[in-house]
Amino acid sequence: MTENELFDQLRRRTAMYIGHASPTHLSSFLFGSYFSKMDEEIKE
């Protein structure tokens, strides 16, 4: 999933992905997504 696709999904169903509408939850979700993508690239 590209960053743009991720943001589109977040825009449509924010609560499903981060739970509460808070900057802290959004930040945690985005950092987790970023580190997951980095880990996938390292494994390849």
C-alpha positions in Angstrom: 0.0 0.0 0.0 1.4 3.4 -1.0 1.4 6.4 1.3 -1.4 8.0 -0.8 -3.6 4.9 -0.5 -2.9 4.8 3.3 -4.0 8.4 3.7 -7.1 7.8 1.6 -8.1 4.9 3.8 -7.4 6.9 7.0 -9.5 9.8 5.7 -12.5 7.4 5.1 -12.3 5.4 8.3 -10.1 7.2 10.8 -11.6 5.6 13.9 -11.1 2.1 12.5 -7.4 2.6 12.1 -6.5 4.8 15.1 -9.4 4.4 17.5 -9.7 8.0 18.9 -9.4 11.2 16.9 -6.2 12.3 18.6 -2.9 13.5 17.2 -1.0 11.1 19.5 -2.9 8.0 18.1 -2.4 9.2 14.5 1.3 9.8 15.1 1.7 6.3 16.6 -0.1 4.7 13.7 1.9 6.5 11.1 5.2 5.7 12.9 4.2 2.0 13.1 3.4 2.0 9.4 6.7 3.7 8.6 8.7 1.2 10.6 6.8 -1.7 9.2 7.6 -0.6 5.7 11.3 -0.1 6.6 11.4 -3.7 8.0 9.9 -5.1 4.8 12.5 -3.3 2.7 15.3 -4.6 4.9 14.1 -8.2 4.5 14.0 -8.0 0.7 
